[in-house]
Amino acid sequence: MKYYFAPMEGITGYVFRNAFHEYFGPMDKYFTPFVSPTQNGCFTPKEYRDICPENNPIPGVVPQILANNAEYFVQTAKELRQMGYEEINLNLGCPSGTVVSKKKGAGFLSVPWQLDAFLEQIFEQVEGRISIKTRLGMEDPEEFEGLLEIFERYPVAELTIHPRIRTEYYKGTPHRDMFYRVAKRCRLPLCYNGDLWTCKDIDEVVKESKVEALMLGRGLLRHPGLLAEYAGKDWGGTGRVQEFSDRLFEDYTEVMGEHNAMFKMKELWLYLGTYFAASEKEIKPLKKAGDAKEMKQAIRRLLAKSETDRAGVELND
Ligand SMILES: Cc1cc2nc3c(=O)[nH]c(=O)nc-3n(C[C@H](O)[C@H](O)[C@H](O)COP(=O)(O)O)c2cc1C
């Protein structure tokens, strides 16, 4: 089985990927949040910092492109190839209004004939592996029948499916049955993505689909040791989370200053808190922390409490 870290704009940038790799890795692949090429052809400074080889010493990094213009995609893919990336991922899943209205991301799925022409050009002109990350469609999961027919015309290196439609964003339950149906007959290498929160979720998808690759996002942000736990290994417990959190805060501070680093950490702890805090009340001091010292103290207390709560549960078992 292969395991991938999902791309998450604003969260899984290079600082995060590098720290995660050190404390909870390795993952087989780390997809970067998308770069969005324009007619200027070059990356924004922020995009460049995230994908440049100097900031990405870990193996398995796959840059993602959001585009519906074949020329821009090809140009960007060539630059990424020159940087040494062997696989490039195409984003056909982003549900955001501004992206979709430009017929990019999930919006591109609403114009299948244009998507087909785009794929024809990029697969003809780009050397190396192109993978795709897609939703089932814009408004109806059944749209995927036609879309799969298009994808299968090309040598897609791997097709990651997040089995929701655009209008569902990240809410509700993914259409896993649809994914299982596709997995039975799809000729392309497949990867499943969506709502893998627990070992039970992982087990179900693996058993029902026989898929050989899984991509996880929020499940790993919530519980970074989830995959080690699934493999029956010691994942390091709250001590490891403490080290990871400290290191991440230090690295963010170096890159963007303490104020912004605190913002980033609070954002991440919105996810971690759903696993390590027993209630909203426990996470409050962290949310309200006004400086680094207060924030670190709040995290330490929260993790210590989580440790004793868990020990209590084990004793009672
Ligand atoms: C804050 C946030 C940012 C995201 N950014 C991207 C992105 O840049 N590219 C992309 O393909 N998907 C993006 N996604 C979607 C995730 O990669 C993933 O498909 C989604 O979270 C479902 O998987 P999960 O349930 O394992 O988190 C983003 C999701 C969230 C919540």
Ligand as a Chemical Component Dictionary entry (heavy atoms), coordinates in Angstrom:
data_LIG
# 
_chem_comp.id                   LIG 
_chem_comp.type                 NON-POLYMER 
_chem_comp.pdbx_formal_charge   0 
_chem_comp.three_letter_code    LIG 
# 
loop_
_chem_comp_atom.comp_id 
_chem_comp_atom.atom_id 
_chem_comp_atom.alt_atom_id 
_chem_comp_atom.type_symbol 
_chem_comp_atom.charge 
_chem_comp_atom.model_Cartn_x 
_chem_comp_atom.model_Cartn_y 
_chem_comp_atom.model_Cartn_z 
_chem_comp_atom.pdbx_ordinal 
LIG C1  C1  C 0 -7.834  23.903 3.664  1  
LIG C2  C2  C 0 -7.798  22.971 2.488  2  
LIG C3  C3  C 0 -6.963  23.247 1.409  3  
LIG C4  C4  C 0 -6.923  22.395 0.292  4  
LIG N1  N1  N 0 -6.074  22.677 -0.764 5  
LIG C5  C5  C 0 -6.020  21.823 -1.836 6  
LIG C6  C6  C 0 -5.118  22.037 -2.932 7  
LIG O1  O1  O 0 -4.330  22.986 -2.970 8  
LIG N2  N2  N 0 -5.150  21.124 -3.952 9  
LIG C7  C7  C 0 -5.997  20.044 -3.953 10 
LIG O2  O2  O 0 -5.987  19.236 -4.886 11 
LIG N3  N3  N 0 -6.821  19.813 -2.921 12 
LIG C8  C8  C 0 -6.855  20.657 -1.871 13 
LIG N4  N4  N 0 -7.673  20.372 -0.811 14 
LIG C9  C9  C 0 -8.417  19.097 -0.796 15 
LIG C10 C10 C 0 -7.588  18.006 -0.079 16 
LIG O3  O3  O 0 -6.433  17.711 -0.807 17 
LIG C11 C11 C 0 -8.418  16.718 0.086  18 
LIG O4  O4  O 0 -8.850  16.313 -1.186 19 
LIG C12 C12 C 0 -9.633  16.926 0.988  20 
LIG O5  O5  O 0 -9.268  17.548 2.193  21 
LIG C13 C13 C 0 -10.315 15.585 1.283  22 
LIG O6  O6  O 0 -9.386  14.676 1.849  23 
LIG P1  P1  P 0 -9.309  14.430 3.454  24 
LIG O7  O7  O 0 -10.700 14.054 3.889  25 
LIG O8  O8  O 0 -8.310  13.317 3.616  26 
LIG O9  O9  O 0 -8.880  15.704 4.068  27 
LIG C14 C14 C 0 -7.741  21.234 0.279  28 
LIG C15 C15 C 0 -8.586  20.964 1.369  29 
LIG C16 C16 C 0 -8.635  21.813 2.453  30 
LIG C17 C17 C 0 -9.551  21.480 3.618  31 
# 
loop_
_chem_comp_bond.comp_id 
_chem_comp_bond.atom_id_1 
_chem_comp_bond.atom_id_2 
_chem_comp_bond.value_order 
_chem_comp_bond.pdbx_ordinal 
LIG C1  C2  SING 1  
LIG C2  C3  SING 2  
LIG C2  C16 DOUB 3  
LIG C3  C4  DOUB 4  
LIG C4  N1  SING 5  
LIG C4  C14 SING 6  
LIG N1  C5  DOUB 7  
LIG C5  C6  SING 8  
LIG C5  C8  SING 9  
LIG C6  O1  DOUB 10 
LIG C6  N2  SING 11 
LIG N2  C7  SING 12 
LIG C7  O2  DOUB 13 
LIG C7  N3  SING 14 
LIG N3  C8  DOUB 15 
LIG C8  N4  SING 16 
LIG N4  C9  SING 17 
LIG N4  C14 SING 18 
LIG C9  C10 SING 19 
LIG C10 O3  SING 20 
LIG C10 C11 SING 21 
LIG C11 O4  SING 22 
LIG C11 C12 SING 23 
LIG C12 O5  SING 24 
LIG C12 C13 SING 25 
LIG C13 O6  SING 26 
LIG O6  P1  SING 27 
LIG P1  O7  DOUB 28 
LIG P1  O8  SING 29 
LIG P1  O9  SING 30 
LIG C14 C15 DOUB 31 
LIG C15 C16 SING 32 
LIG C16 C17 SING 33 
# 
